[in-house]
Amino acid sequence: MPRDGRYIERLGTYNPLLAKDDPNRVVLNEERIKHWLGEGAQPSYRVAVFLGKAGIAPMPATPNNPNKGKPSEKTTMRIADKAEKVAAKAEADKAAAEEAKEAEKAAKAAAAEAAAAPAEEAPAEAPAEEAKAEEAAPEAPAEEEKKAD
């Protein structure tokens, strides 16, 4: 125990490197500890916890500070701003997805109309193609006659 910056007596040892269930992790000289507590010595909080676990002295009261873990106002504002940005982005993505679906539907409708339009125009073009084929047919025998000469 220290007094005036110097240790009067060594009352025990603590080795945090040992396992928690190891009996040599905390070694206390109970007889001398009880003597010094009887003389009025006040252990530090950490030592009082060791003594309380050993059953030598009562456990110290655990400090209760419920506000310690709460985020500050600045952090709370930053979290709220981030949540708003995420919500806005999600809404924008949803709107973009809806626009893409509408554009896809419009493209499908245009493709369906385009497919229907050539089918209607095909009968009108078929006689024109037949006429072109008939015009090409008379030219073919003329070419054969030229080759025969």
Secondary structure, 3 states (H helix, E strand, C coil): CEECCEECCCCEEECCCCCCCCCCCEEECHHHHHHHHHHCCCCCHHHHHHHHHHCCCCCCCCCCCCCCCCCCHHHHHHHHHHHHHHHHHHHHHHHHHHHHHHHHHHHHHHHHHHHHHHHHHHHHHHHHHHHHHHHHHHHHHHHHHHHHC
